[in-house]
């Protein structure tokens, strides 16, 4: 077998492979002999059909099958011999594909980039330090109460925070417009759910009252036909309901799975959950900074094939998340291009750090992480057992731990500054990273 390799770009390789005719004929004959042993042809007993008849009937199909298999086999042999690492399936172009001649074809493909990750010492990390105070717990209790607000009908005029049940009809220039009417809509005043001015105009309204209001659609409104226009809404208030926050009672605590300990026990459970959230938030922000530093300090070119594969994965995830009848390949690739490239870059860099530092998942940390995740459930032992019975889920946890070990490896050399902040600031979502 003859092989020659040409580099057509930093990552693309054009490999020409020649396969001797003798090897082709050997493979063709092997298939014809297999066919002869089982072929059923009228006038001949099974296994007794003359090879000339077999060849006449089946040689073309056997040759095509042999050539296809030989291309796969010789491509693999060639990349092993040339020590190449393809990043995707090759594009194969036959050059000589004739009976009685050597097979010659060209395989074009991309390879994984070869690089070494460096510059850990140049990465700057701001590591947040925070604690969950009793005031933070008090605030969380109020948030939980508000999330479980009930509304009870009242006879008074509506105030901000009240829930109104309304019917409305919207018009522009005297004409009803699409999407501008509804019946029985529940609206909490001050929620910002409606366009500016709509909710404010209903403060002070009472049940049974009809109001005509004239809010203006924002200039950047998503429906360009309505953007910047003033509408006339006729609104009928069916009912006014005032918010009623639940008491901190055993009944309320039971909704969150706390059956014992009263208020003190509930506060302890809430604080434990907040501390878990705090640890995860700080860890996540440190990890994001490490990954940003690795990407910034190690610019690499990535194979288009890997980006295309990641785009397709993101398309599938988007369809699964948002549903609808749309198919993944109907979503424009451009929507996911930058995110896909970033994921591929990070994946390659993290994999290279693992390789350079010879890292393996720390099984003690794997167990610790599983137990921490399981602690949020009522039967943590069952959750732990479930992870260890499911190889796929267990390997996902191992991957997370391995990434944490990469982060720890970088932190040993990076410039780390600790910063004390409040709980609220520590758990506040970080800004989205810039595309690679």
C-alpha positions as CSV (number, residue, x, y, z in Angstrom):
1,X,0.0,0.0,0.0
2,X,1.4,3.4,-1.0
3,X,0.5,6.5,1.0
4,X,1.4,10.2,0.5
5,X,0.2,13.1,2.7
6,X,-0.1,16.7,1.8
7,X,-0.9,19.5,4.3
8,X,-3.4,21.8,2.5
9,X,-3.9,24.1,5.6
10,X,-3.0,24.1,9.3
11,X,-5.4,21.3,10.1
12,X,-6.5,19.9,6.7
13,X,-4.7,16.9,5.3
14,X,-5.0,15.4,1.7
15,X,-3.9,11.8,1.8
16,X,-3.5,9.8,-1.4
17,X,-3.6,6.0,-0.9
18,X,-2.8,3.3,-3.4
19,X,-4.0,-0.3,-3.0
20,X,-2.4,-3.1,-5.1
21,X,-4.7,-4.9,-7.5
22,X,-3.7,-8.2,-5.9
23,X,-5.2,-7.2,-2.6
24,X,-8.4,-6.1,-4.3
25,X,-8.8,-9.4,-6.2
26,X,-8.1,-11.4,-3.1
27,X,-11.0,-9.6,-1.3
28,X,-13.3,-10.0,-4.3
29,X,-12.6,-13.7,-4.6
30,X,-13.1,-14.2,-0.9
31,X,-16.6,-12.7,-1.2
32,X,-17.4,-14.7,-4.3
33,X,-16.4,-17.9,-2.5
34,X,-18.7,-17.0,0.4
35,X,-21.5,-16.4,-2.1
36,X,-20.9,-19.7,-3.8
37,X,-21.4,-21.6,-0.6
38,X,-24.9,-20.3,-0.1
39,X,-26.2,-19.2,-3.5
40,X,-29.4,-20.9,-4.7
41,X,-29.5,-21.0,-8.5
42,X,-32.0,-23.1,-10.4
43,X,-30.4,-26.2,-12.0
44,X,-27.6,-26.4,-9.4
45,X,-27.3,-27.9,-6.0
46,X,-26.4,-25.5,-3.2
47,X,-22.6,-25.3,-3.0
48,X,-22.1,-26.8,-6.4
49,X,-22.7,-23.8,-8.6
50,X,-19.7,-23.3,-11.0
51,X,-17.5,-20.3,-10.1
52,X,-17.9,-19.0,-13.6
53,X,-21.7,-18.7,-13.0
54,X,-21.1,-17.1,-9.6
55,X,-18.7,-14.6,-11.1
56,X,-21.0,-13.7,-13.9
57,X,-23.9,-13.0,-11.6
58,X,-22.3,-11.6,-8.4
59,X,-18.8,-10.2,-9.3
60,X,-19.9,-6.6,-9.8
61,X,-21.7,-6.5,-6.4
62,X,-18.8,-8.3,-4.7
63,X,-16.3,-5.9,-6.2
64,X,-18.2,-2.8,-5.1
65,X,-18.5,-4.2,-1.5
66,X,-14.8,-5.1,-1.5
67,X,-13.7,-1.7,-2.7
68,X,-15.9,0.0,0.0
69,X,-14.5,-2.2,2.7
70,X,-10.9,-1.7,1.5
71,X,-11.2,2.1,1.5
72,X,-12.3,2.0,5.1
73,X,-9.6,-0.5,6.1
74,X,-6.8,1.1,4.2
75,X,-7.7,4.6,5.4
76,X,-7.4,3.4,9.0
77,X,-4.1,1.6,8.3
78,X,-2.8,4.8,6.6
79,X,-3.6,7.2,9.5
80,X,-2.1,4.7,12.0
81,X,1.1,4.5,9.9
82,X,1.3,8.2,9.4
83,X,0.4,8.9,13.0
84,X,-2.5,11.2,12.1
85,X,-5.5,11.9,14.4
86,X,-8.6,12.7,12.2
87,X,-11.1,15.1,13.7
88,X,-14.0,13.8,11.5
89,X,-14.9,11.5,8.7
90,X,-12.9,11.9,5.5
91,X,-14.2,13.1,2.2
92,X,-13.1,10.3,-0.3
93,X,-12.5,10.9,-4.0
94,X,-11.6,7.9,-6.2
95,X,-8.8,8.6,-8.7
96,X,-8.4,5.0,-10.2
97,X,-11.4,2.8,-9.6
98,X,-11.2,0.3,-12.5
99,X,-11.1,-3.5,-12.7
100,X,-7.6,-4.9,-13.2
101,X,-5.9,-1.8,-11.9
102,X,-4.6,-0.7,-8.5
103,X,-7.1,1.2,-6.5
104,X,-6.1,4.8,-5.9
105,X,-8.2,7.4,-3.9
106,X,-7.7,10.7,-2.1
107,X,-9.0,11.2,1.4
108,X,-9.4,14.8,2.7
109,X,-9.9,15.3,6.4
110,X,-9.0,17.6,9.3
111,X,-6.8,16.6,12.2
112,X,-6.9,17.6,15.8
113,X,-4.6,20.5,16.6
114,X,-1.3,19.7,18.3
115,X,-0.5,22.2,21.1
116,X,0.7,22.4,24.7
117,X,-1.3,24.4,27.2
118,X,0.8,27.0,29.0
119,X,0.5,30.3,30.8
120,X,-1.1,29.2,34.0
121,X,0.9,31.7,35.9
122,X,-0.6,34.6,33.9
123,X,-4.2,33.8,34.7
124,X,-5.7,36.2,37.2
125,X,-8.5,34.9,39.4
126,X,-10.8,36.8,41.9
127,X,-12.1,34.2,44.4
128,X,-15.1,35.4,46.3
129,X,-15.4,34.8,50.1
130,X,-18.8,35.0,51.7
131,X,-20.9,33.5,54.5
132,X,-24.7,33.0,55.0
133,X,-25.7,35.4,57.8
134,X,-28.9,35.2,59.8
135,X,-30.1,38.3,58.0
136,X,-29.6,36.4,54.7
137,X,-31.7,33.6,56.1
138,X,-34.4,36.1,57.1
139,X,-34.4,37.5,53.6
140,X,-34.7,34.0,52.1
141,X,-37.7,33.2,54.3
142,X,-39.5,36.3,53.0
143,X,-38.7,35.3,49.4
144,X,-40.1,31.8,50.1
145,X,-43.2,33.4,51.6
146,X,-43.7,35.7,48.6
147,X,-43.2,32.8,46.2
148,X,-46.1,31.1,47.9
149,X,-48.4,34.2,48.0
150,X,-52.1,33.5,47.9
151,X,-54.6,36.2,46.7
152,X,-57.9,36.9,48.3
153,X,-60.7,39.0,46.8
154,X,-61.2,42.5,48.4
155,X,-63.8,45.2,47.9
156,X,-61.3,48.1,47.9
157,X,-59.6,49.9,45.1
158,X,-56.6,48.2,43.5
159,X,-53.1,48.8,44.7
160,X,-49.7,47.8,43.4
161,X,-49.1,44.2,44.3
162,X,-52.8,43.3,43.9
163,X,-53.9,40.7,41.4
164,X,-56.6,41.8,39.0
165,X,-58.8,39.5,36.8
166,X,-59.5,41.6,33.7
167,X,-61.0,41.5,30.2
168,X,-59.6,43.9,27.7
169,X,-59.9,44.9,24.0
170,X,-57.1,46.9,22.3
171,X,-57.4,49.2,19.3
172,X,-55.1,51.3,17.2
173,X,-56.6,54.1,15.1
174,X,-60.0,52.7,16.0
175,X,-59.2,49.1,14.7
176,X,-58.9,46.1,16.9
177,X,-55.4,44.6,16.4
178,X,-54.3,40.9,16.6
179,X,-53.2,39.8,20.0
180,X,-54.6,42.9,21.7
181,X,-57.6,41.3,23.4
182,X,-58.2,38.8,26.1
183,X,-60.7,37.6,28.7
184,X,-60.2,36.4,32.3
185,X,-56.5,37.4,32.4
186,X,-54.8,37.4,35.8
187,X,-52.5,40.4,36.2
188,X,-50.5,41.5,39.2
189,X,-50.1,45.2,39.2
190,X,-46.4,46.3,39.3
191,X,-45.2,43.0,37.8
192,X,-44.2,44.7,34.5
193,X,-45.9,42.0,32.5
194,X,-47.8,44.4,30.3
195,X,-46.4,47.3,28.2
196,X,-45.4,50.5,30.1
197,X,-48.4,52.5,31.4
198,X,-50.9,49.7,31.2
199,X,-50.6,48.5,34.8
200,X,-50.2,52.0,36.3
201,X,-53.4,53.1,34.7
202,X,-55.3,50.4,36.6
203,X,-54.2,51.4,40.1
204,X,-57.2,52.6,42.0
205,X,-59.7,50.6,39.9
206,X,-62.4,48.5,41.6
207,X,-64.2,45.3,40.7
208,X,-66.9,45.9,38.1
209,X,-65.2,49.1,36.8
210,X,-64.4,49.7,33.1
211,X,-61.5,51.9,32.2
212,X,-60.2,53.2,28.9
213,X,-56.4,53.6,29.0
214,X,-53.9,54.8,26.4
215,X,-50.5,53.2,26.9
216,X,-47.8,53.5,24.2
217,X,-45.8,50.5,22.8
218,X,-42.0,50.8,23.2
219,X,-40.0,51.8,20.2
220,X,-38.1,48.5,20.4
221,X,-41.3,46.4,20.7
222,X,-40.9,42.9,19.1
223,X,-43.9,43.5,16.8
224,X,-42.7,46.2,14.5
225,X,-46.3,47.0,13.4
226,X,-47.0,48.1,17.0
227,X,-43.7,49.6,18.0
228,X,-44.0,53.2,19.1
229,X,-47.7,53.4,18.6
230,X,-50.3,54.5,21.2
231,X,-53.1,52.1,21.7
232,X,-56.6,52.4,23.3
233,X,-57.5,49.6,25.6
234,X,-61.0,49.1,27.1
235,X,-60.4,47.2,30.3
236,X,-63.1,45.6,32.5
237,X,-61.9,44.7,36.0
238,X,-63.7,41.5,37.1
239,X,-62.1,41.3,40.5
240,X,-59.4,42.7,42.8
241,X,-57.5,40.3,45.1
242,X,-54.9,41.3,47.7
243,X,-51.8,39.3,48.4
244,X,-51.7,37.2,51.5
245,X,-48.3,35.9,52.6
246,X,-48.4,32.5,54.4
247,X,-47.5,32.4,58.0
248,X,-44.2,30.6,59.1
249,X,-46.1,27.6,60.3
250,X,-45.6,23.8,60.5
251,X,-48.0,23.6,57.5
252,X,-45.8,26.0,55.5
253,X,-42.6,24.2,56.6
254,X,-44.1,20.8,55.5
255,X,-44.3,22.2,51.9
256,X,-40.5,22.1,51.8
257,X,-40.2,18.7,53.3
258,X,-39.4,19.9,56.9
259,X,-41.6,17.9,59.2
260,X,-39.9,18.5,62.5
261,X,-38.1,21.2,64.4
262,X,-40.5,24.1,63.8
263,X,-39.1,27.5,62.8
264,X,-35.7,26.7,64.1
265,X,-35.5,23.4,62.1
266,X,-36.8,25.2,59.0
267,X,-34.2,28.0,59.3
268,X,-31.5,25.4,59.7
269,X,-32.6,23.5,56.5
270,X,-32.9,26.8,54.6
271,X,-29.4,27.9,55.7
272,X,-27.9,24.5,54.7
273,X,-29.4,24.9,51.2
274,X,-28.1,28.4,51.0
275,X,-24.6,27.4,52.0
276,X,-24.7,24.7,49.3
277,X,-25.8,27.2,46.7
278,X,-23.1,29.6,47.9
279,X,-20.3,27.0,47.6
280,X,-21.5,26.0,44.1
281,X,-21.7,29.7,43.0
282,X,-18.2,30.5,44.2
283,X,-16.8,27.3,42.6
284,X,-18.6,28.1,39.3
285,X,-17.3,31.6,39.1
286,X,-13.7,30.5,39.8
287,X,-14.1,27.8,37.2
288,X,-15.4,30.3,34.6
289,X,-12.4,32.6,35.2
290,X,-10.0,29.7,34.9
291,X,-11.6,28.6,31.6
292,X,-11.5,32.2,30.3
293,X,-7.9,32.4,31.2
294,X,-7.0,29.2,29.5
295,X,-8.8,30.2,26.3
296,X,-7.2,33.7,26.3
297,X,-3.7,32.3,26.9
298,X,-3.9,29.5,24.5
299,X,-5.4,30.6,21.1
300,X,-5.8,27.5,18.9
301,X,-7.3,26.7,15.5
302,X,-10.1,24.1,15.8
303,X,-11.4,21.7,13.1
304,X,-14.5,22.8,11.3
305,X,-15.8,19.2,11.6
306,X,-15.8,19.4,15.4
307,X,-17.6,22.8,15.4
308,X,-20.2,21.4,13.0
309,X,-20.8,18.4,15.3
310,X,-21.2,20.7,18.3
311,X,-23.6,23.0,16.3
312,X,-25.8,19.9,15.6
313,X,-25.8,19.0,19.3
314,X,-26.8,22.5,20.3
315,X,-29.6,22.4,17.7
316,X,-31.0,19.2,19.2
317,X,-30.8,20.6,22.7
318,X,-32.7,23.7,21.6
319,X,-35.5,21.7,20.0
320,X,-35.7,19.5,23.1
321,X,-35.8,22.6,25.4
322,X,-38.3,24.7,23.5
323,X,-40.3,21.9,21.7
324,X,-42.5,22.7,18.7
325,X,-42.7,20.9,15.4
326,X,-39.4,22.3,14.1
327,X,-36.6,19.9,13.2
328,X,-33.0,20.5,14.5
329,X,-31.6,21.1,11.0
330,X,-34.2,23.8,10.3
331,X,-32.5,26.0,12.9
332,X,-29.8,28.3,11.3
333,X,-26.3,27.1,12.1
334,X,-25.2,30.7,12.6
335,X,-27.3,30.9,15.8
336,X,-25.0,28.4,17.5
337,X,-21.7,28.9,15.7
338,X,-19.9,31.0,18.4
339,X,-21.1,28.9,21.3
340,X,-20.1,25.7,19.5
341,X,-16.7,27.0,18.7
342,X,-16.2,28.1,22.3
343,X,-17.2,24.7,23.6
344,X,-14.9,22.9,21.2
345,X,-12.0,25.2,22.1
346,X,-12.5,24.6,25.9
347,X,-13.0,20.9,25.4
348,X,-9.7,20.6,23.5
349,X,-7.8,22.7,26.0
350,X,-9.2,20.9,29.1
351,X,-8.4,17.5,27.5
352,X,-4.8,18.7,26.8
353,X,-4.4,19.8,30.4
354,X,-5.6,16.4,31.6
355,X,-3.1,14.7,29.2
356,X,-0.2,16.9,30.1
357,X,-0.7,16.6,33.9
358,X,-1.8,13.0,33.7
359,X,-4.9,13.6,35.6
360,X,-7.5,11.0,36.5
361,X,-10.8,11.4,38.4
362,X,-10.3,11.3,42.1
363,X,-12.9,8.7,43.2
364,X,-13.1,10.1,46.7
365,X,-14.1,13.4,45.2
366,X,-16.6,11.7,42.9
367,X,-18.2,10.1,46.0
368,X,-18.2,13.4,47.8
369,X,-19.9,15.2,44.9
370,X,-22.6,12.5,44.6
371,X,-23.3,12.7,48.3
372,X,-23.6,16.4,48.2
373,X,-26.0,16.3,45.3
374,X,-28.0,13.5,47.0
375,X,-28.3,15.5,50.3
376,X,-30.9,17.7,48.6
377,X,-33.3,14.7,48.4
378,X,-35.3,13.1,51.1
379,X,-33.7,9.7,50.6
380,X,-30.0,10.5,49.9
381,X,-28.8,6.9,50.2
382,X,-31.1,5.8,47.4
383,X,-29.8,8.7,45.2
384,X,-26.2,7.7,45.9
385,X,-26.9,4.0,45.1
386,X,-28.7,5.1,41.8
387,X,-25.6,6.9,40.6
388,X,-23.4,3.9,41.2
389,X,-25.7,1.6,39.4
390,X,-25.8,3.9,36.3
391,X,-22.5,3.9,34.4
392,X,-23.5,6.8,32.2
393,X,-24.5,9.1,35.1
394,X,-21.5,8.1,37.1
395,X,-19.2,8.9,34.2
396,X,-20.8,12.4,33.9
397,X,-20.0,13.0,37.6
398,X,-16.4,11.8,37.0
399,X,-16.1,14.3,34.1
400,X,-17.2,17.1,36.4
401,X,-14.7,16.1,39.0
402,X,-12.0,15.9,36.4
403,X,-12.8,19.5,35.3
404,X,-12.6,20.5,39.0
405,X,-9.1,18.9,39.2
406,X,-8.1,20.9,36.1
407,X,-9.3,24.0,37.8
408,X,-7.3,23.1,40.9
409,X,-4.2,22.5,38.8
410,X,-4.4,25.9,37.3
411,X,-5.1,27.6,40.6
412,X,-1.8,26.3,42.0
413,X,0.0,28.6,39.6
414,X,-2.5,31.3,38.8
415,X,-2.6,34.8,40.5
416,X,-5.5,34.3,43.0
417,X,-6.9,37.2,44.9
418,X,-9.6,36.6,47.6
419,X,-12.4,39.1,47.9
420,X,-15.0,39.3,50.7
421,X,-18.5,40.0,49.5
422,X,-22.1,39.5,50.7
423,X,-24.0,36.4,50.1
424,X,-26.2,38.1,47.5
425,X,-23.2,39.3,45.5
426,X,-21.6,35.9,45.7
427,X,-24.6,34.0,44.3
428,X,-25.5,36.6,41.7
429,X,-25.1,35.1,38.2
430,X,-21.9,35.9,36.5
431,X,-22.0,37.7,33.1
432,X,-22.0,35.5,30.1
433,X,-18.4,34.8,28.8
434,X,-17.3,36.3,25.5
435,X,-17.1,34.0,22.5
436,X,-13.7,32.5,21.7
